[in-house]
Amino acid sequence: MLVDSHCHLDFDVFNGDRTDTVRRAKDAGIGTMLTICTHVTRFEKILSIAQSDPDIWCSVGIHPHQAEEEPRVSVEDLVSKAKDPNVIGIGETGLDYFYDNSRTDVQLESFRTHIAAARETTLPLIVHSRDADRDMAEILEAEMEKGAYTGVLHCFSSGLDLAKRALDIGFYISLSGIVTFKNAQALRDIVEELPLNRILVETDAPFLAPVPNRGQRNEPSFVVHTAAQVAELKNIEIGALSTASTDNFFQLFKKAQRPEPS
């Protein structure tokens, strides 16, 4: 079994074949999917998708791209929504200085709010970080000193220093289809250094379809290609990578329930 630890099944691109997309994932051996909230205003739709299938879970949060356009949320707002049994994580949140779609001060405020909610709920923080390695590492470490919390750097494409500092505070690293891209050798070099017991795999669907599906709409079934690449980099069989990454997912996302063996 594999887990797609990060996808966006609520996006409109799946409106015409969402049910078939989930079926294809299960046919490919994807036993669990985590569909991620990027707009708190879309939370009810995201929650309904998770409620529709016992093998789909969801999160609650605001992506840094939307931090300025979405309504400001309080820690209490996030904690309240996270009480639903289908909500297993806080985010996606974080910092994105590449596109800079929201002002930096707004991103920082939103990020710290999400961290506080993760700390209070004990649910993992789902972190987006792009071109923000120094600020990201410093904030994660400073916030950890205020009180423990857990989390994952999703769709990791940052530098080795951030990876090491995140691992040092107990975070996990989730790898997407980027690891299969021809121009991603630096990332592959980092993956070789990551401990197997901290690795997750994801699609970030509908974005970043892995080779050999690059250029297509991504979907959870394609996570098998990312897993195969990671297994090769770690010099282990795909079955061992599948077992490890699945165990890691349920170790981090403790609120999620493993599917019954078929």
C-alpha positions as CSV (number, residue, x, y, z in Angstrom):
1,M,0.0,0.0,0.0
2,L,1.0,3.6,-0.6
3,V,-0.3,6.8,0.8
4,D,-0.7,10.0,-1.2
5,S,0.1,12.4,1.7
6,H,-0.9,15.6,-0.1
7,C,-3.3,16.2,-2.9
8,H,-6.1,18.7,-3.8
9,L,-9.2,16.7,-4.7
10,D,-11.4,19.7,-4.2
11,F,-9.9,21.6,-7.1
12,D,-12.3,22.2,-10.0
13,V,-10.2,20.2,-12.4
14,F,-11.5,17.1,-10.7
15,N,-15.2,18.0,-10.8
16,G,-15.9,15.9,-13.9
17,D,-14.2,12.7,-12.7
18,R,-13.4,12.9,-9.0
19,T,-15.0,9.5,-8.3
20,D,-13.1,7.9,-11.1
21,T,-9.8,9.6,-9.9
22,V,-10.2,8.0,-6.5
23,R,-11.0,4.6,-8.0
24,R,-7.9,4.8,-10.2
25,A,-5.8,5.5,-7.1
26,K,-7.2,2.6,-5.2
27,D,-6.7,0.3,-8.2
28,A,-3.0,1.5,-8.2
29,G,-2.6,0.5,-4.6
30,I,-3.1,3.9,-3.0
31,G,-4.8,3.0,0.2
32,T,-5.1,6.4,1.8
33,M,-5.3,10.0,0.5
34,L,-5.0,13.3,2.3
35,T,-6.8,16.1,0.5
36,I,-5.4,19.5,1.6
37,C,-7.2,22.7,2.4
38,T,-5.7,25.8,0.8
39,H,-8.8,28.1,1.2
40,V,-10.7,28.1,4.5
41,T,-13.7,29.4,2.5
42,R,-13.7,26.0,0.6
43,F,-13.3,23.9,3.8
44,E,-16.9,22.6,3.7
45,K,-16.3,21.1,0.2
46,I,-13.0,19.6,1.2
47,L,-14.6,18.1,4.3
48,S,-17.4,16.6,2.3
49,I,-14.9,14.9,0.0
50,A,-13.2,13.3,3.1
51,Q,-16.6,12.4,4.5
52,S,-17.5,10.6,1.3
53,D,-14.8,7.9,1.6
54,P,-13.3,6.3,4.6
55,D,-9.8,6.3,3.0
56,I,-9.8,10.0,2.3
57,W,-8.8,12.5,5.1
58,C,-8.5,16.3,5.0
59,S,-6.8,19.2,6.6
60,V,-7.9,22.8,7.4
61,G,-5.8,25.9,6.6
62,I,-4.9,28.7,4.3
63,H,-2.1,28.5,1.7
64,P,0.4,31.4,1.9
65,H,-0.7,32.4,-1.7
66,Q,-4.1,33.0,-0.3
67,A,-3.2,34.5,3.1
68,E,-4.1,38.0,2.0
69,E,-7.2,37.3,0.0
70,E,-8.8,34.7,2.4
71,P,-10.6,35.8,5.6
72,R,-8.2,36.0,8.5
73,V,-8.6,33.0,10.8
74,S,-7.9,32.8,14.5
75,V,-6.3,29.9,16.3
76,E,-9.8,29.3,17.7
77,D,-11.3,29.1,14.2
78,L,-8.8,26.4,13.1
79,V,-9.1,24.5,16.3
80,S,-12.9,24.4,16.0
81,K,-12.8,23.1,12.5
82,A,-10.1,20.6,13.3
83,K,-12.4,18.9,15.8
84,D,-14.2,17.0,13.0
85,P,-13.0,13.4,12.9
86,N,-12.0,13.6,9.3
87,V,-9.6,16.5,9.8
88,I,-6.1,15.2,10.6
89,G,-3.8,18.1,9.9
90,I,-3.4,21.9,10.1
91,G,-2.5,23.6,6.8
92,E,-1.4,24.0,4.1
93,T,0.4,27.0,5.5
94,G,3.9,28.4,5.3
95,L,5.9,30.9,3.3
96,D,6.3,31.5,-0.4
97,Y,8.7,34.2,-1.4
98,F,9.0,33.0,-5.0
99,Y,5.5,34.2,-6.2
100,D,4.9,36.5,-3.3
101,N,1.2,36.5,-3.9
102,S,0.6,37.7,-0.4
103,R,2.5,40.3,1.6
104,T,5.3,38.8,3.7
105,D,3.9,40.2,7.0
106,V,0.5,38.6,6.2
107,Q,2.1,35.3,5.4
108,L,4.1,35.4,8.6
109,E,1.1,36.2,10.7
110,S,-1.0,33.4,9.1
111,F,1.9,30.9,9.5
112,R,2.3,31.6,13.2
113,T,-1.5,31.3,13.7
114,H,-1.4,27.9,12.1
115,I,1.5,26.8,14.2
116,A,-0.4,27.8,17.3
117,A,-3.4,25.8,16.2
118,A,-1.2,22.7,15.4
119,R,0.3,23.0,18.9
120,E,-3.1,23.2,20.6
121,T,-4.7,20.4,18.6
122,T,-1.6,18.2,18.5
123,L,-2.3,17.7,14.8
124,P,0.6,17.9,12.3
125,L,1.4,21.2,10.6
126,I,1.5,20.9,6.8
127,V,4.1,23.3,5.6
128,H,4.7,24.9,2.2
129,S,8.1,26.6,1.8
130,R,9.5,28.1,-1.4
131,D,12.5,30.5,-1.6
132,A,12.1,31.1,2.2
133,D,14.6,28.6,3.7
134,R,16.2,31.0,6.3
135,D,13.0,32.5,7.6
136,M,11.3,29.1,7.6
137,A,14.0,27.4,9.6
138,E,14.2,30.2,12.1
139,I,10.5,30.4,12.6
140,L,10.0,26.6,13.0
141,E,12.8,26.5,15.6
142,A,11.7,29.6,17.5
143,E,8.1,28.3,17.6
144,M,9.3,24.9,18.8
145,E,10.9,26.6,21.8
146,K,7.4,28.0,22.8
147,G,5.9,24.5,22.9
148,A,6.2,21.3,20.9
149,Y,4.4,20.5,17.7
150,T,4.8,18.2,14.8
151,G,4.7,18.6,11.1
152,V,5.9,17.9,7.6
153,L,7.6,20.0,4.9
154,H,5.5,19.0,1.9
155,C,6.6,18.9,-1.7
156,F,10.1,19.4,-0.5
157,S,12.4,21.3,-3.0
158,S,14.4,23.4,-0.6
159,G,18.1,23.2,0.5
160,L,19.8,20.6,2.7
161,D,20.2,23.0,5.6
162,L,16.4,23.4,5.9
163,A,15.9,19.7,5.6
164,K,18.4,19.0,8.4
165,R,17.0,21.7,10.7
166,A,13.5,20.4,10.1
167,L,14.5,16.8,10.9
168,D,16.3,18.0,14.0
169,I,13.0,19.3,15.4
170,G,11.2,16.1,14.6
171,F,9.6,17.0,11.2
172,Y,9.0,14.8,8.3
173,I,9.9,15.5,4.6
174,S,7.4,14.7,1.9
175,L,8.6,14.2,-1.7
176,S,6.6,14.9,-4.8
177,G,7.0,14.3,-8.5
178,I,9.7,16.9,-8.6
179,V,12.1,14.2,-7.5
180,T,11.6,12.6,-11.0
181,F,12.3,15.7,-13.0
182,K,15.4,15.8,-15.1
183,N,16.6,19.1,-13.6
184,A,16.2,18.0,-10.0
185,Q,19.5,16.3,-9.3
186,A,20.2,18.6,-6.3
187,L,17.0,17.3,-4.7
188,R,17.8,13.7,-5.5
189,D,21.2,14.2,-3.8
190,I,19.3,15.5,-0.7
191,V,16.9,12.5,-0.7
192,E,19.9,10.1,-0.5
193,E,20.7,11.7,2.8
194,L,17.2,11.7,4.3
195,P,16.5,9.0,7.0
196,L,14.0,6.5,5.7
197,N,11.8,6.8,8.8
198,R,11.1,10.5,8.0
199,I,10.0,10.2,4.4
200,L,6.5,10.6,3.0
201,V,5.5,10.6,-0.7
202,E,2.8,12.8,-2.3
203,T,1.5,14.0,-5.6
204,D,0.4,17.6,-4.8
205,A,-2.2,16.8,-7.5
206,P,-3.3,18.3,-9.8
207,F,0.2,19.8,-10.0
208,L,3.7,18.4,-10.7
209,A,2.9,15.1,-12.4
210,P,5.9,12.9,-12.2
211,V,7.8,11.4,-15.1
212,P,6.5,9.5,-17.1
213,N,3.2,11.5,-16.7
214,R,4.8,15.0,-16.7
215,G,2.7,17.5,-18.5
216,Q,-0.5,15.8,-17.6
217,R,-3.0,16.6,-14.9
218,N,-1.5,14.9,-11.8
219,E,-3.7,12.6,-9.7
220,P,-3.1,10.3,-6.7
221,S,-2.5,7.1,-8.7
222,F,0.7,8.7,-10.1
223,V,2.4,8.7,-6.6
224,V,3.6,5.2,-7.5
225,H,6.2,6.8,-9.9
226,T,7.5,9.1,-7.2
227,A,7.7,6.2,-4.8
228,A,9.7,4.2,-7.3
229,Q,12.2,7.0,-7.8
230,V,12.6,7.5,-4.0
231,A,13.1,3.7,-3.6
232,E,15.8,3.8,-6.2
233,L,17.6,6.7,-4.6
234,K,17.5,4.9,-1.2
235,N,18.7,1.7,-2.8
236,I,15.7,-0.3,-1.5
237,E,12.8,-2.3,-3.1
238,I,9.6,-0.4,-3.8
239,G,7.8,-2.6,-1.3
240,A,10.2,-1.5,1.4
241,L,9.7,2.1,0.5
242,S,5.9,1.7,0.4
243,T,5.9,0.1,3.9
244,A,8.2,2.7,5.4
245,S,6.4,5.8,3.9
246,T,3.0,4.4,4.9
247,D,4.2,3.7,8.4
248,N,5.6,7.2,8.6
249,F,2.4,8.7,7.5
250,F,0.4,7.0,10.2
251,Q,3.0,7.7,12.8
252,L,2.8,11.4,12.0
253,F,-0.9,11.7,11.3
254,K,-2.0,9.7,14.3
255,K,-5.7,10.7,14.0
256,A,-6.0,8.9,10.6
257,Q,-7.0,5.2,10.7
258,R,-5.3,2.7,8.5
259,P,-7.6,1.0,6.0
260,E,-8.6,-2.6,6.7
261,P,-6.5,-5.1,4.8
262,S,-8.2,-6.3,1.7
